[in-house]
């Protein structure tokens, strides 16, 4: 049985979330709470500018330099091997 490596990581930042990074790093939010944090709009005032942590998971190692170019940082990253059926 083949195994696939899943990368779990946390990004930290404020303001607009760089949505294209989900496609670029082939990742997605791990919970509905994380998805809500991504969806915060500028009309949410103070919450929009507050630093927030968002947990993501994907099939590629996060590209830390590219996240940094959007003023978001990869706070921590781990990987796990998952059996593929």
Order of alpha helices (4+ residues) and beta strands (2+ residues): beta-alpha-beta-alpha-alpha-beta-alpha-beta
